[in-house]
Amino acid sequence: MAPQHRGLGSAWGYKKPLGFSGLGKSFLGYPLTNETKTPDGVGRYNHFQGGSIYWHPSTGAWEVHGAIRDHWASLGWERSALGYPVSNEQVVFGGAGRISHFQKGSIYWSPTQGARVLRSLYAYM
């Protein structure tokens, strides 16, 4: 039997934190790709109809979607200065915005300002 890596595939055990209630029933929808090695060769990802899940051995698996995902993609995904995600997207300021944290900063989104990078004074991971 071939060894199985403990990458994104093992994330399916974390259905509730990632919003899964069954295949295709979460806001992420159905997968558009198979689990794929990231270009840096360290992590894994899966793209879905409504976003992506990225996994790294030191950060675990986290979803990224919407305008925050689009902005992170425009910066170069995990190869950007932000690195890999370290949180799921969160509502902030009483619903006036959303934020996702990455290894070396965050992306904040609001309907008035759009998505923008917030640099961290320390690394999250």
Backbone as a printed PyTorch tensor [residue, N CA C, xyz], in Angstrom:
tensor([[[  0.8450,  -1.1800,   0.0000],
         [  0.0000,   0.0000,   0.0000],
         [  0.8940,   1.2480,   0.0000]],

        [[  0.6050,   2.1820,  -0.8850],
         [  1.4010,   3.4060,  -1.0040],
         [  1.1490,   4.3130,   0.1940]],

        [[  2.1870,   5.0230,   0.6720],
         [  1.9770,   5.9410,   1.7810],
         [  1.0570,   7.0840,   1.3720]],

        [[  0.2350,   7.5080,   2.2820],
         [ -0.6900,   8.6090,   2.0160],
         [ -0.2090,   9.8280,   2.7840]],

        [[ -0.0650,  10.9660,   2.0690],
         [  0.3590,  12.1720,   2.7840],
         [ -0.8030,  12.7100,   3.6040]],

        [[ -0.4990,  13.4930,   4.5890],
         [ -1.5070,  14.0320,   5.4930],
         [ -1.8500,  15.4620,   5.1030]],

        [[ -2.0320,  15.7140,   3.8280],
         [ -2.3050,  17.0560,   3.3190],
         [ -3.7670,  17.4060,   3.3550]],

        [[ -4.2110,  18.0960,   2.3270],
         [ -5.5720,  18.5880,   2.2500],
         [ -6.5890,  17.4770,   2.3890]],

        [[ -6.2790,  16.3060,   1.8170],
         [ -7.2110,  15.1880,   1.9190],
         [ -7.5990,  14.8990,   3.3550]],

        [[ -6.6660,  15.1080,   4.2880],
         [ -6.9990,  14.8880,   5.6930],
         [ -7.8630,  16.0170,   6.2410]],

        [[ -7.9740,  17.1190,   5.4930],
         [ -8.8070,  18.2360,   5.9550],
         [-10.2850,  17.8850,   5.9250]],

        [[-10.6630,  16.8740,   5.1250],
         [-12.0810,  16.5280,   5.0520],
         [-12.5920,  16.0470,   6.4090]],

        [[-11.7000,  15.6970,   7.3160],
         [-12.1000,  15.3700,   8.6770],
         [-12.5060,  16.6080,   9.4640]],

        [[-12.2330,  17.7790,   8.9240],
         [-12.5670,  19.0410,   9.5910],
         [-13.7290,  19.7080,   8.8890]],

        [[-14.7740,  18.9490,   8.6240],
         [-15.8960,  19.4500,   7.8390],
         [-16.5680,  20.6630,   8.4760]],

        [[-16.8300,  20.6280,   9.7600],
         [-17.5520,  21.7380,  10.3880],
         [-16.7520,  23.0360,  10.3850]],

        [[-15.4590,  23.0410,  10.7820],
         [-14.7230,  24.3080,  10.7390],
         [-14.6180,  24.8950,   9.3320]],

        [[-14.6200,  24.0410,   8.3020],
         [-14.5010,  24.5320,   6.9340],
         [-15.8640,  24.7350,   6.2780]],

        [[-16.9530,  24.5570,   7.0180],
         [-18.2810,  24.8400,   6.4970],
         [-18.9230,  23.7220,   5.7010]],

        [[-18.4280,  22.4920,   5.8110],
         [-18.9850,  21.3960,   5.0380],
         [-20.0920,  20.6960,   5.7880]],

        [[-21.2100,  20.4970,   5.1030],
         [-22.2770,  19.6680,   5.6470],
         [-22.5660,  18.5290,   4.6850]],

        [[-21.6900,  18.3270,   3.7370],
         [-21.8310,  17.2900,   2.7260],
         [-21.3290,  17.8360,   1.4000]],

        [[-20.8620,  16.9680,   0.5310],
         [-20.2880,  17.3860,  -0.7370],
         [-21.2640,  18.2670,  -1.5100]],

        [[-20.8330,  19.4690,  -1.8450],
         [-21.6440,  20.3910,  -2.6220],
         [-22.6380,  21.1930,  -1.8200]],

        [[-22.7570,  20.9240,  -0.5140],
         [-23.7730,  21.6010,   0.2900],
         [-23.2550,  22.8230,   1.0430]],

        [[-21.9630,  23.0740,   1.0150],
         [-21.4260,  24.2540,   1.6900],
         [-21.3800,  25.4170,   0.7040]],

        [[-21.0190,  26.5810,   1.1700],
         [-20.8890,  27.7440,   0.2890],
         [-19.7750,  27.5460,  -0.7330]],

        [[-18.8490,  26.6340,  -0.4680],
         [-17.7800,  26.3670,  -1.4270],
         [-18.2840,  25.5900,  -2.6470]],

        [[-19.3500,  24.8360,  -2.5070],
         [-19.8880,  24.0720,  -3.6200],
         [-19.0530,  22.8560,  -3.9450]],

        [[-19.0930,  22.4580,  -5.2040],
         [-18.3800,  21.2610,  -5.6490],
         [-16.9450,  21.5850,  -6.0460]],

        [[-16.0300,  20.6100,  -5.9300],
         [-14.6470,  20.8340,  -6.3400],
         [-14.5380,  21.0280,  -7.8510]],

        [[-13.6480,  21.9240,  -8.2530],
         [-13.3410,  22.1580,  -9.6640],
         [-12.0090,  21.5250, -10.0500]],

        [[-11.1850,  21.2170,  -9.0430],
         [ -9.8900,  20.6000,  -9.2790],
         [ -9.7240,  19.4250,  -8.3280]],

        [[ -8.7950,  18.5740,  -8.6490],
         [ -8.3470,  17.5670,  -7.6960],
         [ -7.3880,  18.2380,  -6.7300]],

        [[ -7.0920,  17.5710,  -5.6320],
         [ -6.0630,  18.0740,  -4.7370],
         [ -4.7770,  18.1900,  -5.5390]],

        [[ -4.1430,  19.3670,  -5.4590],
         [ -2.9810,  19.6670,  -6.2930],
         [ -1.8600,  20.2400,  -5.4430]],

        [[ -0.6330,  19.8820,  -5.7690],
         [  0.5410,  20.4380,  -5.0880],
         [  0.6800,  21.9040,  -5.4920]],

        [[  0.9610,  22.7770,  -4.5320],
         [  1.1760,  24.1940,  -4.8260],
         [  2.4930,  24.3720,  -5.5810]],

        [[  2.6140,  25.4740,  -6.3430],
         [  3.8400,  25.7020,  -7.1080],
         [  5.1110,  25.7370,  -6.2600]],

        [[  4.9910,  26.1240,  -4.9850],
         [  6.1990,  26.1350,  -4.1440],
         [  6.5910,  24.7320,  -3.6860]],

        [[  5.7480,  23.7420,  -3.9760],
         [  6.0540,  22.3580,  -3.6490],
         [  5.8400,  21.9690,  -2.2040]],

        [[  5.3590,  22.8880,  -1.3830],
         [  5.2050,  22.6160,   0.0480],
         [  3.7720,  22.2580,   0.4130]],

        [[  2.8110,  23.0150,  -0.0840],
         [  1.4180,  22.8430,   0.3110],
         [  0.5700,  22.1440,  -0.7320]],

        [[ -0.7290,  22.1590,  -0.4900],
         [ -1.7300,  21.5800,  -1.3780],
         [ -2.9130,  22.5480,  -1.4480]],

        [[ -3.6930,  22.4110,  -2.5440],
         [ -4.9100,  23.2100,  -2.6550],
         [ -5.9590,  22.4590,  -3.4430]],

        [[ -7.1870,  22.9180,  -3.2980],
         [ -8.3310,  22.4560,  -4.0720],
         [ -9.1730,  23.6830,  -4.3670]],

        [[ -9.5080,  23.9080,  -5.6440],
         [-10.4200,  24.9990,  -5.9990],
         [-11.8300,  24.4330,  -6.0790]],

        [[-12.7900,  25.2160,  -5.5960],
         [-14.1990,  24.8550,  -5.5820],
         [-14.9970,  25.9150,  -6.3300]],

        [[-16.2690,  25.6640,  -6.5420],
         [-17.1330,  26.6220,  -7.2170],
         [-17.1460,  27.9700,  -6.5050]],

        [[-17.0640,  27.9620,  -5.1850],
         [-17.1900,  29.2030,  -4.4250],
         [-15.9570,  29.6140,  -3.6560]],

        [[-14.7950,  29.0800,  -3.9940],
         [-13.5800,  29.4530,  -3.2700],
         [-12.5410,  28.3620,  -3.3490]],

        [[-11.5830,  28.4140,  -2.4350],
         [-10.4770,  27.4510,  -2.4290],
         [-10.1450,  27.0600,  -1.0000]],

        [[ -9.5280,  25.8890,  -0.8650],
         [ -8.9530,  25.4780,   0.4060],
         [ -7.4680,  25.2740,   0.1580]],

        [[ -6.6520,  25.9130,   1.0030],
         [ -5.1960,  25.7670,   0.9340],
         [ -4.7060,  25.1140,   2.2070]],

        [[ -3.7480,  24.2000,   2.0570],
         [ -3.1750,  23.4760,   3.1850],
         [ -1.6640,  23.6330,   3.1570]],

        [[ -1.0830,  23.8100,   4.3360],
         [  0.3680,  23.8660,   4.5230],
         [  0.6700,  23.0430,   5.7680]],

        [[  1.7960,  22.3120,   5.8120],
         [  2.0590,  21.4490,   6.9620],
         [  2.1410,  22.1770,   8.2980]],

        [[  2.5150,  23.4510,   8.3000],
         [  2.6150,  24.1650,   9.5770],
         [  1.3870,  25.0260,   9.8980]],

        [[  0.4790,  25.2180,   8.9220],
         [ -0.6870,  26.0670,   9.1910],
         [ -2.0050,  25.3260,   9.1440]],

        [[ -2.0330,  24.1670,   8.4920],
         [ -3.2830,  23.4270,   8.3560],
         [ -4.0640,  23.8830,   7.1370]],

        [[ -5.3400,  23.5040,   7.0850],
         [ -6.2140,  23.7910,   5.9430],
         [ -7.1580,  24.9350,   6.2610]],

        [[ -7.2540,  25.9130,   5.3320],
         [ -8.1070,  27.0890,   5.5020],
         [ -8.7510,  27.4550,   4.1740]],

        [[ -9.9770,  27.9520,   4.2400],
         [-10.6710,  28.3750,   3.0240],
         [-10.4040,  29.8450,   2.7490]],

        [[-10.4200,  30.1960,   1.4580],
         [-10.2990,  31.5800,   1.0060],
         [-11.3130,  31.7430,  -0.1190]],

        [[-12.1120,  32.8200,  -0.0870],
         [-13.1210,  32.9830,  -1.1330],
         [-13.4060,  34.4600,  -1.4170]],

        [[-14.2130,  34.6960,  -2.4330],
         [-14.6940,  36.0350,  -2.7570],
         [-13.5970,  37.0090,  -3.1660]],

        [[-13.8340,  38.2770,  -2.8540],
         [-12.9050,  39.3430,  -3.2300],
         [-11.5500,  39.1870,  -2.5440]],

        [[-11.5440,  38.6160,  -1.3400],
         [-10.2700,  38.3920,  -0.6510],
         [ -9.4500,  37.3580,  -1.4170]],

        [[-10.0780,  36.2840,  -1.8580],
         [ -9.3840,  35.2690,  -2.6600],
         [ -8.8830,  35.8790,  -3.9630]],

        [[ -9.7140,  36.6620,  -4.6180],
         [ -9.3130,  37.2860,  -5.8820],
         [ -8.1000,  38.1930,  -5.6920]],

        [[ -8.0800,  38.9510,  -4.5970],
         [ -6.9510,  39.8540,  -4.3340],
         [ -5.6850,  39.0540,  -4.0260]],

        [[ -5.8240,  38.0030,  -3.2070],
         [ -4.6720,  37.1500,  -2.8840],
         [ -4.1310,  36.5160,  -4.1640]],

        [[ -5.0260,  36.0560,  -5.0570],
         [ -4.5950,  35.4720,  -6.3350],
         [ -3.8180,  36.4980,  -7.1610]],

        [[ -4.2940,  37.7520,  -7.1830],
         [ -3.6150,  38.7860,  -7.9700],
         [ -2.2210,  39.0980,  -7.4380]],

        [[ -1.9960,  38.8040,  -6.1570],
         [ -0.6880,  39.0310,  -5.5350],
         [  0.2790,  37.8620,  -5.7580]],

        [[ -0.2610,  36.6970,  -6.1670],
         [  0.6040,  35.5380,  -6.4070],
         [  0.3270,  34.3460,  -5.5120]],

        [[ -0.8970,  34.2700,  -4.9230],
         [ -1.2710,  33.1420,  -4.0730],
         [ -0.2760,  32.9590,  -2.9280]],

        [[  0.1030,  31.6930,  -2.6530],
         [  0.9980,  31.3980,  -1.5280],
         [  2.4130,  31.9070,  -1.7640]],

        [[  2.7650,  32.1950,  -2.9930],
         [  4.0990,  32.7350,  -3.2960],
         [  4.1720,  34.2430,  -3.0790]],

        [[  3.0580,  34.8610,  -2.7450],
         [  3.0440,  36.3040,  -2.4770],
         [  3.7310,  36.5800,  -1.1390]],

        [[  3.9180,  37.8470,  -0.8410],
         [  4.5250,  38.2550,   0.4290],
         [  3.6730,  37.8360,   1.6240]],

        [[  2.4010,  37.5270,   1.4000],
         [  1.5110,  37.1290,   2.4980],
         [  1.6820,  35.6710,   2.8970]],

        [[  2.1070,  34.8150,   1.9780],
         [  2.2310,  33.3960,   2.2750],
         [  0.8820,  32.6890,   2.2590]],

        [[  0.7680,  31.6430,   3.0600],
         [ -0.4340,  30.8090,   3.1220],
         [ -1.4650,  31.3780,   4.0960]],

        [[ -2.7580,  31.0370,   3.8880],
         [ -3.7790,  31.4360,   4.8560],
         [ -3.5840,  30.7210,   6.1950]],

        [[ -3.9550,  31.4210,   7.2720],
         [ -3.9070,  30.8390,   8.6130],
         [ -5.2530,  30.9820,   9.3300]],

        [[ -6.2830,  31.4350,   8.5910],
         [ -7.6330,  31.5280,   9.1550],
         [ -8.6430,  31.4310,   8.0280]],

        [[ -9.8640,  31.0820,   8.3840],
         [-10.9760,  31.2180,   7.4610],
         [-11.3800,  32.6880,   7.4450]],

        [[-12.1400,  33.0900,   6.4470],
         [-12.6240,  34.4670,   6.3800],
         [-13.5360,  34.7460,   7.5710]],

        [[-13.3740,  35.9330,   8.1570],
         [-14.1330,  36.3070,   9.3520],
         [-14.8470,  37.6380,   9.1340]],

        [[-16.0160,  37.7800,   9.7600],
         [-16.7510,  39.0470,   9.7540],
         [-16.1450,  39.9530,  10.8160]],

        [[-15.9220,  41.2340,  10.4810],
         [-15.3660,  42.1980,  11.4330],
         [-16.1980,  43.4760,  11.4250]],

        [[-15.9960,  44.2740,  12.4430],
         [-16.6610,  45.5770,  12.5940],
         [-18.1740,  45.4540,  12.4730]],

        [[-18.7280,  44.4850,  13.1770],
         [-20.1760,  44.3180,  13.2130],
         [-20.8050,  44.0150,  11.8650]],

        [[-20.0520,  43.4000,  10.9860],
         [-20.5670,  43.0410,   9.6660],
         [-20.2080,  44.0360,   8.5760]],

        [[-19.4670,  45.0840,   8.9370],
         [-19.1010,  46.1140,   7.9540],
         [-17.9260,  45.6950,   7.0780]],

        [[-17.2790,  44.5830,   7.4070],
         [-16.1360,  44.1410,   6.6190],
         [-15.8460,  42.6790,   6.8600]],

        [[-14.8540,  42.1830,   6.1450],
         [-14.4130,  40.7960,   6.2850],
         [-12.8960,  40.7850,   6.2430]],

        [[-12.3040,  39.7510,   6.8700],
         [-10.8500,  39.6630,   6.9120],
         [-10.4100,  38.2070,   6.8640]],

        [[ -9.3000,  37.9650,   6.1950],
         [ -8.6250,  36.6680,   6.2070],
         [ -7.1780,  36.9190,   6.5990]],

        [[ -6.6700,  36.0900,   7.5000],
         [ -5.2880,  36.2310,   7.9580],
         [ -4.4000,  35.2440,   7.2140]],

        [[ -3.1810,  35.6880,   6.9370],
         [ -2.1850,  34.8900,   6.2370],
         [ -0.9270,  34.8560,   7.0920]],

        [[  0.0780,  34.0750,   6.6790],
         [  1.2940,  33.9360,   7.4760],
         [  1.9750,  35.2750,   7.7590]],

        [[  1.9090,  36.2150,   6.8360],
         [  2.6530,  37.4660,   6.9920],
         [  1.7860,  38.6990,   6.7780]],

        [[  0.5320,  38.6200,   7.1620],
         [ -0.3600,  39.7630,   7.0350],
         [ -1.7930,  39.3200,   6.8670]],

        [[ -2.6360,  40.2470,   6.4790],
         [ -4.0650,  39.9750,   6.3320],
         [ -4.5940,  40.7030,   5.1080]],

        [[ -5.7200,  40.2360,   4.6060],
         [ -6.4500,  40.9760,   3.5810],
         [ -7.7930,  41.3310,   4.1770]],

        [[ -8.0740,  42.6240,   4.1730],
         [ -9.3390,  43.1740,   4.6820],
         [-10.1800,  43.5870,   3.4840]],

        [[-11.4940,  43.3570,   3.5760],
         [-12.4210,  43.7810,   2.5320],
         [-13.5940,  44.5200,   3.1500]],

        [[-14.0040,  45.6010,   2.5100],
         [-15.2450,  46.2820,   2.8660],
         [-15.9210,  46.7220,   1.5750]],

        [[-17.2390,  46.9150,   1.6030],
         [-17.9330,  47.3180,   0.3790],
         [-17.5080,  48.7100,  -0.1050]],

        [[-17.0100,  49.5440,   0.7860],
         [-16.6050,  50.8950,   0.3800],
         [-15.1550,  50.9780,  -0.0790]],

        [[-14.2790,  50.1270,   0.4780],
         [-12.8550,  50.2000,   0.1480],
         [-12.3580,  49.0320,  -0.6910]],

        [[-13.1490,  47.9920,  -0.8540],
         [-12.6920,  46.8100,  -1.5670],
         [-11.6870,  46.0340,  -0.7340]],

        [[-10.8680,  45.2280,  -1.4010],
         [ -9.8820,  44.3930,  -0.7010],
         [ -8.5420,  45.1060,  -0.6640]],

        [[ -7.8960,  45.0330,   0.5040],
         [ -6.5640,  45.6300,   0.6380],
         [ -5.7550,  44.8510,   1.6560]],

        [[ -4.4480,  44.8950,   1.4890],
         [ -3.5260,  44.1650,   2.3560],
         [ -3.2410,  44.9770,   3.6020]],

        [[ -3.2690,  44.3080,   4.7320],
         [ -2.8370,  44.8770,   6.0060],
         [ -1.6140,  44.0890,   6.4250]],

        [[ -0.4860,  44.7350,   6.5210],
         [  0.7560,  44.0460,   6.9070],
         [  0.7730,  43.8530,   8.4120]],

        [[  1.3260,  42.7500,   8.8160],
         [  1.4430,  42.4280,  10.2240],
         [  2.8340,  42.8030,  10.7050]],

        [[  2.9330,  43.2320,  11.9470],
         [  4.2210,  43.5090,  12.5430],
         [  4.9110,  42.2280,  12.9780]],

        [[  4.1740,  41.1380,  12.9730],
         [  4.7220,  39.8290,  13.3450],
         [  4.1080,  38.8050,  12.3930]],

        [[  4.7260,  37.6790,  12.2790],
         [  4.2010,  36.6030,  11.4460],
         [  3.2070,  35.7990,  12.2640]],

        [[  2.0840,  35.4010,  11.6350],
         [  1.0730,  34.5900,  12.3280],
         [  1.5780,  33.1900,  12.6060]],

        [[  2.3980,  32.6520,  11.6990],
         [  2.9000,  31.2920,  11.8720],
         [  4.3310,  31.2320,  11.4450]]])
